[in-house]
Amino acid sequence: MSSRIRSTLHRLCVGDEGQTTVETAFGLAALVTVMATALSGLVTIAMYLGLTDAAGAIARAEARGDAETVAELRADADGQVAISETSGTVRVTIRRSAGPFSLEARAVALRERAASS
């Protein structure tokens, strides 16, 4: 083998040219993955808080007996809304799919008695 080929092979196999570029590429890929995961987690938390707020609003409106507001809020809710009534309480459950996760928010309100005039 000629010394020229041998030196070229040695330089390609042993040299660390391009090492920084590869490390930077892997580092950036890892950083993008971590940031995307964190962002999707924040979006999921925001969706859950919105569902919880909607469930509470629907439960309070149902407890007051405000059917018109309940209908509006149910139409605006992003998910499946279930309302159940037990002795003196109203329970609202909202379920929604968020990618690979299933979110569920619940709220309970005491039934309000009509004011006697």
Phi and psi restraints in degrees (range 20) as a CNS / XPLOR table:
assign (resid 1 and name C) (resid 2 and name N)
       (resid 2 and name CA) (resid 2 and name C) 1.0 -73.9 20.0 2
assign (resid 2 and name N) (resid 2 and name CA)
       (resid 2 and name C) (resid 3 and name N) 1.0 157.0 20.0 2
assign (resid 2 and name C) (resid 3 and name N)
       (resid 3 and name CA) (resid 3 and name C) 1.0 -67.1 20.0 2
assign (resid 3 and name N) (resid 3 and name CA)
       (resid 3 and name C) (resid 4 and name N) 1.0 -27.4 20.0 2
assign (resid 3 and name C) (resid 4 and name N)
       (resid 4 and name CA) (resid 4 and name C) 1.0 -68.8 20.0 2
assign (resid 4 and name N) (resid 4 and name CA)
       (resid 4 and name C) (resid 5 and name N) 1.0 -45.1 20.0 2
assign (resid 4 and name C) (resid 5 and name N)
       (resid 5 and name CA) (resid 5 and name C) 1.0 -66.3 20.0 2
assign (resid 5 and name N) (resid 5 and name CA)
       (resid 5 and name C) (resid 6 and name N) 1.0 -41.6 20.0 2
assign (resid 5 and name C) (resid 6 and name N)
       (resid 6 and name CA) (resid 6 and name C) 1.0 -62.1 20.0 2
assign (resid 6 and name N) (resid 6 and name CA)
       (resid 6 and name C) (resid 7 and name N) 1.0 -42.7 20.0 2
assign (resid 6 and name C) (resid 7 and name N)
       (resid 7 and name CA) (resid 7 and name C) 1.0 -68.4 20.0 2
assign (resid 7 and name N) (resid 7 and name CA)
       (resid 7 and name C) (resid 8 and name N) 1.0 -35.5 20.0 2
assign (resid 7 and name C) (resid 8 and name N)
       (resid 8 and name CA) (resid 8 and name C) 1.0 -66.9 20.0 2
assign (resid 8 and name N) (resid 8 and name CA)
       (resid 8 and name C) (resid 9 and name N) 1.0 -44.7 20.0 2
assign (resid 8 and name C) (resid 9 and name N)
       (resid 9 and name CA) (resid 9 and name C) 1.0 -62.8 20.0 2
assign (resid 9 and name N) (resid 9 and name CA)
       (resid 9 and name C) (resid 10 and name N) 1.0 -41.7 20.0 2
assign (resid 9 and name C) (resid 10 and name N)
       (resid 10 and name CA) (resid 10 and name C) 1.0 -63.0 20.0 2
assign (resid 10 and name N) (resid 10 and name CA)
       (resid 10 and name C) (resid 11 and name N) 1.0 -42.5 20.0 2
assign (resid 10 and name C) (resid 11 and name N)
       (resid 11 and name CA) (resid 11 and name C) 1.0 -66.0 20.0 2
assign (resid 11 and name N) (resid 11 and name CA)
       (resid 11 and name C) (resid 12 and name N) 1.0 -39.4 20.0 2
assign (resid 11 and name C) (resid 12 and name N)
       (resid 12 and name CA) (resid 12 and name C) 1.0 -71.7 20.0 2
assign (resid 12 and name N) (resid 12 and name CA)
       (resid 12 and name C) (resid 13 and name N) 1.0 -37.3 20.0 2
assign (resid 12 and name C) (resid 13 and name N)
       (resid 13 and name CA) (resid 13 and name C) 1.0 -83.8 20.0 2
assign (resid 13 and name N) (resid 13 and name CA)
       (resid 13 and name C) (resid 14 and name N) 1.0 -34.6 20.0 2
assign (resid 13 and name C) (resid 14 and name N)
       (resid 14 and name CA) (resid 14 and name C) 1.0 -103.0 20.0 2
assign (resid 14 and name N) (resid 14 and name CA)
       (resid 14 and name C) (resid 15 and name N) 1.0 -31.0 20.0 2
assign (resid 14 and name C) (resid 15 and name N)
       (resid 15 and name CA) (resid 15 and name C) 1.0 -64.2 20.0 2
assign (resid 15 and name N) (resid 15 and name CA)
       (resid 15 and name C) (resid 16 and name N) 1.0 154.9 20.0 2
assign (resid 15 and name C) (resid 16 and name N)
       (resid 16 and name CA) (resid 16 and name C) 1.0 -110.8 20.0 2
assign (resid 16 and name N) (resid 16 and name CA)
       (resid 16 and name C) (resid 17 and name N) 1.0 27.0 20.0 2
assign (resid 16 and name C) (resid 17 and name N)
       (resid 17 and name CA) (resid 17 and name C) 1.0 -65.9 20.0 2
assign (resid 17 and name N) (resid 17 and name CA)
       (resid 17 and name C) (resid 18 and name N) 1.0 133.6 20.0 2
assign (resid 17 and name C) (resid 18 and name N)
       (resid 18 and name CA) (resid 18 and name C) 1.0 87.8 20.0 2
assign (resid 18 and name N) (resid 18 and name CA)
       (resid 18 and name C) (resid 19 and name N) 1.0 -5.8 20.0 2
assign (resid 18 and name C) (resid 19 and name N)
       (resid 19 and name CA) (resid 19 and name C) 1.0 -62.6 20.0 2
assign (resid 19 and name N) (resid 19 and name CA)
       (resid 19 and name C) (resid 20 and name N) 1.0 -43.2 20.0 2
assign (resid 19 and name C) (resid 20 and name N)
       (resid 20 and name CA) (resid 20 and name C) 1.0 -64.4 20.0 2
assign (resid 20 and name N) (resid 20 and name CA)
       (resid 20 and name C) (resid 21 and name N) 1.0 -38.3 20.0 2
assign (resid 20 and name C) (resid 21 and name N)
       (resid 21 and name CA) (resid 21 and name C) 1.0 -63.7 20.0 2
assign (resid 21 and name N) (resid 21 and name CA)
       (resid 21 and name C) (resid 22 and name N) 1.0 -43.1 20.0 2
assign (resid 21 and name C) (resid 22 and name N)
       (resid 22 and name CA) (resid 22 and name C) 1.0 -66.0 20.0 2
assign (resid 22 and name N) (resid 22 and name CA)
       (resid 22 and name C) (resid 23 and name N) 1.0 -44.5 20.0 2
assign (resid 22 and name C) (resid 23 and name N)
       (resid 23 and name CA) (resid 23 and name C) 1.0 -62.7 20.0 2
assign (resid 23 and name N) (resid 23 and name CA)
       (resid 23 and name C) (resid 24 and name N) 1.0 -40.1 20.0 2
assign (resid 23 and name C) (resid 24 and name N)
       (resid 24 and name CA) (resid 24 and name C) 1.0 -64.9 20.0 2
assign (resid 24 and name N) (resid 24 and name CA)
       (resid 24 and name C) (resid 25 and name N) 1.0 -41.2 20.0 2
assign (resid 24 and name C) (resid 25 and name N)
       (resid 25 and name CA) (resid 25 and name C) 1.0 -63.2 20.0 2
assign (resid 25 and name N) (resid 25 and name CA)
       (resid 25 and name C) (resid 26 and name N) 1.0 -44.5 20.0 2
assign (resid 25 and name C) (resid 26 and name N)
       (resid 26 and name CA) (resid 26 and name C) 1.0 -66.2 20.0 2
assign (resid 26 and name N) (resid 26 and name CA)
       (resid 26 and name C) (resid 27 and name N) 1.0 -39.4 20.0 2
assign (resid 26 and name C) (resid 27 and name N)
       (resid 27 and name CA) (resid 27 and name C) 1.0 -63.5 20.0 2
assign (resid 27 and name N) (resid 27 and name CA)
       (resid 27 and name C) (resid 28 and name N) 1.0 -43.6 20.0 2
assign (resid 27 and name C) (resid 28 and name N)
       (resid 28 and name CA) (resid 28 and name C) 1.0 -66.2 20.0 2
assign (resid 28 and name N) (resid 28 and name CA)
       (resid 28 and name C) (resid 29 and name N) 1.0 -39.0 20.0 2
assign (resid 28 and name C) (resid 29 and name N)
       (resid 29 and name CA) (resid 29 and name C) 1.0 -63.1 20.0 2
assign (resid 29 and name N) (resid 29 and name CA)
       (resid 29 and name C) (resid 30 and name N) 1.0 -41.8 20.0 2
assign (resid 29 and name C) (resid 30 and name N)
       (resid 30 and name CA) (resid 30 and name C) 1.0 -65.8 20.0 2
assign (resid 30 and name N) (resid 30 and name CA)
       (resid 30 and name C) (resid 31 and name N) 1.0 -40.8 20.0 2
assign (resid 30 and name C) (resid 31 and name N)
       (resid 31 and name CA) (resid 31 and name C) 1.0 -64.0 20.0 2
assign (resid 31 and name N) (resid 31 and name CA)
       (resid 31 and name C) (resid 32 and name N) 1.0 -42.9 20.0 2
assign (resid 31 and name C) (resid 32 and name N)
       (resid 32 and name CA) (resid 32 and name C) 1.0 -63.9 20.0 2
assign (resid 32 and name N) (resid 32 and name CA)
       (resid 32 and name C) (resid 33 and name N) 1.0 -40.1 20.0 2
assign (resid 32 and name C) (resid 33 and name N)
       (resid 33 and name CA) (resid 33 and name C) 1.0 -63.9 20.0 2
assign (resid 33 and name N) (resid 33 and name CA)
       (resid 33 and name C) (resid 34 and name N) 1.0 -45.0 20.0 2
assign (resid 33 and name C) (resid 34 and name N)
       (resid 34 and name CA) (resid 34 and name C) 1.0 -64.2 20.0 2
assign (resid 34 and name N) (resid 34 and name CA)
       (resid 34 and name C) (resid 35 and name N) 1.0 -43.6 20.0 2
assign (resid 34 and name C) (resid 35 and name N)
       (resid 35 and name CA) (resid 35 and name C) 1.0 -66.2 20.0 2
assign (resid 35 and name N) (resid 35 and name CA)
       (resid 35 and name C) (resid 36 and name N) 1.0 -39.7 20.0 2
assign (resid 35 and name C) (resid 36 and name N)
       (resid 36 and name CA) (resid 36 and name C) 1.0 -65.2 20.0 2
assign (resid 36 and name N) (resid 36 and name CA)
       (resid 36 and name C) (resid 37 and name N) 1.0 -39.7 20.0 2
assign (resid 36 and name C) (resid 37 and name N)
       (resid 37 and name CA) (resid 37 and name C) 1.0 -65.4 20.0 2
assign (resid 37 and name N) (resid 37 and name CA)
       (resid 37 and name C) (resid 38 and name N) 1.0 -43.6 20.0 2
assign (resid 37 and name C) (resid 38 and name N)
       (resid 38 and name CA) (resid 38 and name C) 1.0 -64.1 20.0 2
assign (resid 38 and name N) (resid 38 and name CA)
       (resid 38 and name C) (resid 39 and name N) 1.0 -41.7 20.0 2
assign (resid 38 and name C) (resid 39 and name N)
       (resid 39 and name CA) (resid 39 and name C) 1.0 -65.2 20.0 2
assign (resid 39 and name N) (resid 39 and name CA)
       (resid 39 and name C) (resid 40 and name N) 1.0 -41.9 20.0 2
assign (resid 39 and name C) (resid 40 and name N)
       (resid 40 and name CA) (resid 40 and name C) 1.0 -66.9 20.0 2
assign (resid 40 and name N) (resid 40 and name CA)
       (resid 40 and name C) (resid 41 and name N) 1.0 -33.7 20.0 2
assign (resid 40 and name C) (resid 41 and name N)
       (resid 41 and name CA) (resid 41 and name C) 1.0 -64.6 20.0 2
assign (resid 41 and name N) (resid 41 and name CA)
       (resid 41 and name C) (resid 42 and name N) 1.0 -42.5 20.0 2
assign (resid 41 and name C) (resid 42 and name N)
       (resid 42 and name CA) (resid 42 and name C) 1.0 -64.9 20.0 2
assign (resid 42 and name N) (resid 42 and name CA)
       (resid 42 and name C) (resid 43 and name N) 1.0 -39.5 20.0 2
assign (resid 42 and name C) (resid 43 and name N)
       (resid 43 and name CA) (resid 43 and name C) 1.0 -64.9 20.0 2
assign (resid 43 and name N) (resid 43 and name CA)
       (resid 43 and name C) (resid 44 and name N) 1.0 -40.5 20.0 2
assign (resid 43 and name C) (resid 44 and name N)
       (resid 44 and name CA) (resid 44 and name C) 1.0 -64.1 20.0 2
assign (resid 44 and name N) (resid 44 and name CA)
       (resid 44 and name C) (resid 45 and name N) 1.0 -41.9 20.0 2
assign (resid 44 and name C) (resid 45 and name N)
       (resid 45 and name CA) (resid 45 and name C) 1.0 -63.6 20.0 2
assign (resid 45 and name N) (resid 45 and name CA)
       (resid 45 and name C) (resid 46 and name N) 1.0 -42.5 20.0 2
assign (resid 45 and name C) (resid 46 and name N)
       (resid 46 and name CA) (resid 46 and name C) 1.0 -62.6 20.0 2
assign (resid 46 and name N) (resid 46 and name CA)
       (resid 46 and name C) (resid 47 and name N) 1.0 -39.7 20.0 2
assign (resid 46 and name C) (resid 47 and name N)
       (resid 47 and name CA) (resid 47 and name C) 1.0 -63.8 20.0 2
assign (resid 47 and name N) (resid 47 and name CA)
       (resid 47 and name C) (resid 48 and name N) 1.0 -42.0 20.0 2
assign (resid 47 and name C) (resid 48 and name N)
       (resid 48 and name CA) (resid 48 and name C) 1.0 -63.6 20.0 2
assign (resid 48 and name N) (resid 48 and name CA)
       (resid 48 and name C) (resid 49 and name N) 1.0 -43.4 20.0 2
assign (resid 48 and name C) (resid 49 and name N)
       (resid 49 and name CA) (resid 49 and name C) 1.0 -63.6 20.0 2
assign (resid 49 and name N) (resid 49 and name CA)
       (resid 49 and name C) (resid 50 and name N) 1.0 -36.9 20.0 2
assign (resid 49 and name C) (resid 50 and name N)
       (resid 50 and name CA) (resid 50 and name C) 1.0 -65.1 20.0 2
assign (resid 50 and name N) (resid 50 and name CA)
       (resid 50 and name C) (resid 51 and name N) 1.0 -40.0 20.0 2
assign (resid 50 and name C) (resid 51 and name N)
       (resid 51 and name CA) (resid 51 and name C) 1.0 -65.2 20.0 2
assign (resid 51 and name N) (resid 51 and name CA)
       (resid 51 and name C) (resid 52 and name N) 1.0 -40.6 20.0 2
assign (resid 51 and name C) (resid 52 and name N)
       (resid 52 and name CA) (resid 52 and name C) 1.0 -63.5 20.0 2
assign (resid 52 and name N) (resid 52 and name CA)
       (resid 52 and name C) (resid 53 and name N) 1.0 -42.7 20.0 2
assign (resid 52 and name C) (resid 53 and name N)
       (resid 53 and name CA) (resid 53 and name C) 1.0 -63.2 20.0 2
assign (resid 53 and name N) (resid 53 and name CA)
       (resid 53 and name C) (resid 54 and name N) 1.0 -43.9 20.0 2
assign (resid 53 and name C) (resid 54 and name N)
       (resid 54 and name CA) (resid 54 and name C) 1.0 -64.7 20.0 2
assign (resid 54 and name N) (resid 54 and name CA)
       (resid 54 and name C) (resid 55 and name N) 1.0 -40.8 20.0 2
assign (resid 54 and name C) (resid 55 and name N)
       (resid 55 and name CA) (resid 55 and name C) 1.0 -62.9 20.0 2
assign (resid 55 and name N) (resid 55 and name CA)
       (resid 55 and name C) (resid 56 and name N) 1.0 -41.4 20.0 2
assign (resid 55 and name C) (resid 56 and name N)
       (resid 56 and name CA) (resid 56 and name C) 1.0 -64.4 20.0 2
assign (resid 56 and name N) (resid 56 and name CA)
       (resid 56 and name C) (resid 57 and name N) 1.0 -42.5 20.0 2
assign (resid 56 and name C) (resid 57 and name N)
       (resid 57 and name CA) (resid 57 and name C) 1.0 -65.2 20.0 2
assign (resid 57 and name N) (resid 57 and name CA)
       (resid 57 and name C) (resid 58 and name N) 1.0 -41.9 20.0 2
assign (resid 57 and name C) (resid 58 and name N)
       (resid 58 and name CA) (resid 58 and name C) 1.0 -65.9 20.0 2
assign (resid 58 and name N) (resid 58 and name CA)
       (resid 58 and name C) (resid 59 and name N) 1.0 -41.6 20.0 2
assign (resid 58 and name C) (resid 59 and name N)
       (resid 59 and name CA) (resid 59 and name C) 1.0 -63.1 20.0 2
assign (resid 59 and name N) (resid 59 and name CA)
       (resid 59 and name C) (resid 60 and name N) 1.0 -42.9 20.0 2
assign (resid 59 and name C) (resid 60 and name N)
       (resid 60 and name CA) (resid 60 and name C) 1.0 -65.8 20.0 2
assign (resid 60 and name N) (resid 60 and name CA)
       (resid 60 and name C) (resid 61 and name N) 1.0 -42.0 20.0 2
assign (resid 60 and name C) (resid 61 and name N)
       (resid 61 and name CA) (resid 61 and name C) 1.0 -65.4 20.0 2
assign (resid 61 and name N) (resid 61 and name CA)
       (resid 61 and name C) (resid 62 and name N) 1.0 -40.8 20.0 2
assign (resid 61 and name C) (resid 62 and name N)
       (resid 62 and name CA) (resid 62 and name C) 1.0 -66.2 20.0 2
assign (resid 62 and name N) (resid 62 and name CA)
       (resid 62 and name C) (resid 63 and name N) 1.0 -37.3 20.0 2
assign (resid 62 and name C) (resid 63 and name N)
       (resid 63 and name CA) (resid 63 and name C) 1.0 -66.3 20.0 2
assign (resid 63 and name N) (resid 63 and name CA)
       (resid 63 and name C) (resid 64 and name N) 1.0 -32.3 20.0 2
assign (resid 63 and name C) (resid 64 and name N)
       (resid 64 and name CA) (resid 64 and name C) 1.0 -77.3 20.0 2
assign (resid 64 and name N) (resid 64 and name CA)
       (resid 64 and name C) (resid 65 and name N) 1.0 -18.0 20.0 2
assign (resid 64 and name C) (resid 65 and name N)
       (resid 65 and name CA) (resid 65 and name C) 1.0 85.6 20.0 2
assign (resid 65 and name N) (resid 65 and name CA)
       (resid 65 and name C) (resid 66 and name N) 1.0 22.5 20.0 2
assign (resid 65 and name C) (resid 66 and name N)
       (resid 66 and name CA) (resid 66 and name C) 1.0 -90.4 20.0 2
assign (resid 66 and name N) (resid 66 and name CA)
       (resid 66 and name C) (resid 67 and name N) 1.0 84.4 20.0 2
assign (resid 66 and name C) (resid 67 and name N)
       (resid 67 and name CA) (resid 67 and name C) 1.0 -65.1 20.0 2
assign (resid 67 and name N) (resid 67 and name CA)
       (resid 67 and name C) (resid 68 and name N) 1.0 -33.5 20.0 2
assign (resid 67 and name C) (resid 68 and name N)
       (resid 68 and name CA) (resid 68 and name C) 1.0 -65.3 20.0 2
assign (resid 68 and name N) (resid 68 and name CA)
       (resid 68 and name C) (resid 69 and name N) 1.0 -46.0 20.0 2
assign (resid 68 and name C) (resid 69 and name N)
       (resid 69 and name CA) (resid 69 and name C) 1.0 -65.9 20.0 2
assign (resid 69 and name N) (resid 69 and name CA)
       (resid 69 and name C) (resid 70 and name N) 1.0 -39.0 20.0 2
assign (resid 69 and name C) (resid 70 and name N)
       (resid 70 and name CA) (resid 70 and name C) 1.0 -60.7 20.0 2
assign (resid 70 and name N) (resid 70 and name CA)
       (resid 70 and name C) (resid 71 and name N) 1.0 -43.5 20.0 2
assign (resid 70 and name C) (resid 71 and name N)
       (resid 71 and name CA) (resid 71 and name C) 1.0 -63.1 20.0 2
assign (resid 71 and name N) (resid 71 and name CA)
       (resid 71 and name C) (resid 72 and name N) 1.0 -41.5 20.0 2
assign (resid 71 and name C) (resid 72 and name N)
       (resid 72 and name CA) (resid 72 and name C) 1.0 -64.4 20.0 2
assign (resid 72 and name N) (resid 72 and name CA)
       (resid 72 and name C) (resid 73 and name N) 1.0 -45.7 20.0 2
assign (resid 72 and name C) (resid 73 and name N)
       (resid 73 and name CA) (resid 73 and name C) 1.0 -67.1 20.0 2
assign (resid 73 and name N) (resid 73 and name CA)
       (resid 73 and name C) (resid 74 and name N) 1.0 -36.9 20.0 2
assign (resid 73 and name C) (resid 74 and name N)
       (resid 74 and name CA) (resid 74 and name C) 1.0 -64.6 20.0 2
assign (resid 74 and name N) (resid 74 and name CA)
       (resid 74 and name C) (resid 75 and name N) 1.0 -37.8 20.0 2
assign (resid 74 and name C) (resid 75 and name N)
       (resid 75 and name CA) (resid 75 and name C) 1.0 -67.7 20.0 2
assign (resid 75 and name N) (resid 75 and name CA)
       (resid 75 and name C) (resid 76 and name N) 1.0 -34.0 20.0 2
assign (resid 75 and name C) (resid 76 and name N)
       (resid 76 and name CA) (resid 76 and name C) 1.0 -81.3 20.0 2
assign (resid 76 and name N) (resid 76 and name CA)
       (resid 76 and name C) (resid 77 and name N) 1.0 -20.0 20.0 2
assign (resid 76 and name C) (resid 77 and name N)
       (resid 77 and name CA) (resid 77 and name C) 1.0 -68.8 20.0 2
assign (resid 77 and name N) (resid 77 and name CA)
       (resid 77 and name C) (resid 78 and name N) 1.0 135.3 20.0 2
assign (resid 77 and name C) (resid 78 and name N)
       (resid 78 and name CA) (resid 78 and name C) 1.0 -91.7 20.0 2
assign (resid 78 and name N) (resid 78 and name CA)
       (resid 78 and name C) (resid 79 and name N) 1.0 87.9 20.0 2
assign (resid 78 and name C) (resid 79 and name N)
       (resid 79 and name CA) (resid 79 and name C) 1.0 149.8 20.0 2
assign (resid 79 and name N) (resid 79 and name CA)
       (resid 79 and name C) (resid 80 and name N) 1.0 -175.8 20.0 2
assign (resid 79 and name C) (resid 80 and name N)
       (resid 80 and name CA) (resid 80 and name C) 1.0 -88.7 20.0 2
assign (resid 80 and name N) (resid 80 and name CA)
       (resid 80 and name C) (resid 81 and name N) 1.0 122.8 20.0 2
assign (resid 80 and name C) (resid 81 and name N)
       (resid 81 and name CA) (resid 81 and name C) 1.0 -104.2 20.0 2
assign (resid 81 and name N) (resid 81 and name CA)
       (resid 81 and name C) (resid 82 and name N) 1.0 128.1 20.0 2
assign (resid 81 and name C) (resid 82 and name N)
       (resid 82 and name CA) (resid 82 and name C) 1.0 -123.2 20.0 2
assign (resid 82 and name N) (resid 82 and name CA)
       (resid 82 and name C) (resid 83 and name N) 1.0 127.9 20.0 2
assign (resid 82 and name C) (resid 83 and name N)
       (resid 83 and name CA) (resid 83 and name C) 1.0 -117.2 20.0 2
assign (resid 83 and name N) (resid 83 and name CA)
       (resid 83 and name C) (resid 84 and name N) 1.0 128.5 20.0 2
assign (resid 83 and name C) (resid 84 and name N)
       (resid 84 and name CA) (resid 84 and name C) 1.0 -131.3 20.0 2
assign (resid 84 and name N) (resid 84 and name CA)
       (resid 84 and name C) (resid 85 and name N) 1.0 147.5 20.0 2
assign (resid 84 and name C) (resid 85 and name N)
       (resid 85 and name CA) (resid 85 and name C) 1.0 -121.1 20.0 2
assign (resid 85 and name N) (resid 85 and name CA)
       (resid 85 and name C) (resid 86 and name N) 1.0 134.0 20.0 2
assign (resid 85 and name C) (resid 86 and name N)
       (resid 86 and name CA) (resid 86 and name C) 1.0 -123.3 20.0 2
assign (resid 86 and name N) (resid 86 and name CA)
       (resid 86 and name C) (resid 87 and name N) 1.0 -170.5 20.0 2
assign (resid 86 and name C) (resid 87 and name N)
       (resid 87 and name CA) (resid 87 and name C) 1.0 -60.5 20.0 2
assign (resid 87 and name N) (resid 87 and name CA)
       (resid 87 and name C) (resid 88 and name N) 1.0 96.8 20.0 2
assign (resid 87 and name C) (resid 88 and name N)
       (resid 88 and name CA) (resid 88 and name C) 1.0 81.9 20.0 2
assign (resid 88 and name N) (resid 88 and name CA)
       (resid 88 and name C) (resid 89 and name N) 1.0 1.8 20.0 2
assign (resid 88 and name C) (resid 89 and name N)
       (resid 89 and name CA) (resid 89 and name C) 1.0 -129.4 20.0 2
assign (resid 89 and name N) (resid 89 and name CA)
       (resid 89 and name C) (resid 90 and name N) 1.0 155.8 20.0 2
assign (resid 89 and name C) (resid 90 and name N)
       (resid 90 and name CA) (resid 90 and name C) 1.0 -119.5 20.0 2
assign (resid 90 and name N) (resid 90 and name CA)
       (resid 90 and name C) (resid 91 and name N) 1.0 127.2 20.0 2
assign (resid 90 and name C) (resid 91 and name N)
       (resid 91 and name CA) (resid 91 and name C) 1.0 -114.1 20.0 2
assign (resid 91 and name N) (resid 91 and name CA)
       (resid 91 and name C) (resid 92 and name N) 1.0 130.9 20.0 2
assign (resid 91 and name C) (resid 92 and name N)
       (resid 92 and name CA) (resid 92 and name C) 1.0 -121.8 20.0 2
assign (resid 92 and name N) (resid 92 and name CA)
       (resid 92 and name C) (resid 93 and name N) 1.0 131.1 20.0 2
assign (resid 92 and name C) (resid 93 and name N)
       (resid 93 and name CA) (resid 93 and name C) 1.0 -125.5 20.0 2
assign (resid 93 and name N) (resid 93 and name CA)
       (resid 93 and name C) (resid 94 and name N) 1.0 129.6 20.0 2
assign (resid 93 and name C) (resid 94 and name N)
       (resid 94 and name CA) (resid 94 and name C) 1.0 -119.4 20.0 2
assign (resid 94 and name N) (resid 94 and name CA)
       (resid 94 and name C) (resid 95 and name N) 1.0 127.2 20.0 2
assign (resid 94 and name C) (resid 95 and name N)
       (resid 95 and name CA) (resid 95 and name C) 1.0 -116.2 20.0 2
assign (resid 95 and name N) (resid 95 and name CA)
       (resid 95 and name C) (resid 96 and name N) 1.0 139.9 20.0 2
assign (resid 95 and name C) (resid 96 and name N)
       (resid 96 and name CA) (resid 96 and name C) 1.0 -149.4 20.0 2
assign (resid 96 and name N) (resid 96 and name CA)
       (resid 96 and name C) (resid 97 and name N) 1.0 144.0 20.0 2
assign (resid 96 and name C) (resid 97 and name N)
       (resid 97 and name CA) (resid 97 and name C) 1.0 -90.5 20.0 2
assign (resid 97 and name N) (resid 97 and name CA)
       (resid 97 and name C) (resid 98 and name N) 1.0 132.6 20.0 2
assign (resid 97 and name C) (resid 98 and name N)
       (resid 98 and name CA) (resid 98 and name C) 1.0 -128.6 20.0 2
assign (resid 98 and name N) (resid 98 and name CA)
       (resid 98 and name C) (resid 99 and name N) 1.0 84.3 20.0 2
assign (resid 98 and name C) (resid 99 and name N)
       (resid 99 and name CA) (resid 99 and name C) 1.0 67.5 20.0 2
assign (resid 99 and name N) (resid 99 and name CA)
       (resid 99 and name C) (resid 100 and name N) 1.0 -126.4 20.0 2
assign (resid 99 and name C) (resid 100 and name N)
       (resid 100 and name CA) (resid 100 and name C) 1.0 -80.5 20.0 2
assign (resid 100 and name N) (resid 100 and name CA)
       (resid 100 and name C) (resid 101 and name N) 1.0 -5.1 20.0 2
assign (resid 100 and name C) (resid 101 and name N)
       (resid 101 and name CA) (resid 101 and name C) 1.0 -104.3 20.0 2
assign (resid 101 and name N) (resid 101 and name CA)
       (resid 101 and name C) (resid 102 and name N) 1.0 155.2 20.0 2
assign (resid 101 and name C) (resid 102 and name N)
       (resid 102 and name CA) (resid 102 and name C) 1.0 -116.9 20.0 2
assign (resid 102 and name N) (resid 102 and name CA)
       (resid 102 and name C) (resid 103 and name N) 1.0 120.2 20.0 2
assign (resid 102 and name C) (resid 103 and name N)
       (resid 103 and name CA) (resid 103 and name C) 1.0 -99.2 20.0 2
assign (resid 103 and name N) (resid 103 and name CA)
       (resid 103 and name C) (resid 104 and name N) 1.0 144.2 20.0 2
assign (resid 103 and name C) (resid 104 and name N)
       (resid 104 and name CA) (resid 104 and name C) 1.0 -142.0 20.0 2
assign (resid 104 and name N) (resid 104 and name CA)
       (resid 104 and name C) (resid 105 and name N) 1.0 126.4 20.0 2
assign (resid 104 and name C) (resid 105 and name N)
       (resid 105 and name CA) (resid 105 and name C) 1.0 -121.5 20.0 2
assign (resid 105 and name N) (resid 105 and name CA)
       (resid 105 and name C) (resid 106 and name N) 1.0 140.5 20.0 2
assign (resid 105 and name C) (resid 106 and name N)
       (resid 106 and name CA) (resid 106 and name C) 1.0 -128.7 20.0 2
assign (resid 106 and name N) (resid 106 and name CA)
       (resid 106 and name C) (resid 107 and name N) 1.0 150.1 20.0 2
assign (resid 106 and name C) (resid 107 and name N)
       (resid 107 and name CA) (resid 107 and name C) 1.0 -146.5 20.0 2
assign (resid 107 and name N) (resid 107 and name CA)
       (resid 107 and name C) (resid 108 and name N) 1.0 147.7 20.0 2
assign (resid 107 and name C) (resid 108 and name N)
       (resid 108 and name CA) (resid 108 and name C) 1.0 -129.4 20.0 2
assign (resid 108 and name N) (resid 108 and name CA)
       (resid 108 and name C) (resid 109 and name N) 1.0 136.9 20.0 2
assign (resid 108 and name C) (resid 109 and name N)
       (resid 109 and name CA) (resid 109 and name C) 1.0 -135.7 20.0 2
assign (resid 109 and name N) (resid 109 and name CA)
       (resid 109 and name C) (resid 110 and name N) 1.0 146.3 20.0 2
assign (resid 109 and name C) (resid 110 and name N)
       (resid 110 and name CA) (resid 110 and name C) 1.0 -76.9 20.0 2
assign (resid 110 and name N) (resid 110 and name CA)
       (resid 110 and name C) (resid 111 and name N) 1.0 137.1 20.0 2
assign (resid 110 and name C) (resid 111 and name N)
       (resid 111 and name CA) (resid 111 and name C) 1.0 -66.0 20.0 2
assign (resid 111 and name N) (resid 111 and name CA)
       (resid 111 and name C) (resid 112 and name N) 1.0 129.6 20.0 2
assign (resid 111 and name C) (resid 112 and name N)
       (resid 112 and name CA) (resid 112 and name C) 1.0 -90.6 20.0 2
assign (resid 112 and name N) (resid 112 and name CA)
       (resid 112 and name C) (resid 113 and name N) 1.0 139.8 20.0 2
assign (resid 112 and name C) (resid 113 and name N)
       (resid 113 and name CA) (resid 113 and name C) 1.0 -85.6 20.0 2
assign (resid 113 and name N) (resid 113 and name CA)
       (resid 113 and name C) (resid 114 and name N) 1.0 145.3 20.0 2
assign (resid 113 and name C) (resid 114 and name N)
       (resid 114 and name CA) (resid 114 and name C) 1.0 -67.1 20.0 2
assign (resid 114 and name N) (resid 114 and name CA)
       (resid 114 and name C) (resid 115 and name N) 1.0 138.4 20.0 2
assign (resid 114 and name C) (resid 115 and name N)
       (resid 115 and name CA) (resid 115 and name C) 1.0 -71.3 20.0 2
assign (resid 115 and name N) (resid 115 and name CA)
       (resid 115 and name C) (resid 116 and name N) 1.0 131.0 20.0 2
assign (resid 115 and name C) (resid 116 and name N)
       (resid 116 and name CA) (resid 116 and name C) 1.0 -87.3 20.0 2
assign (resid 116 and name N) (resid 116 and name CA)
       (resid 116 and name C) (resid 117 and name N) 1.0 137.0 20.0 2
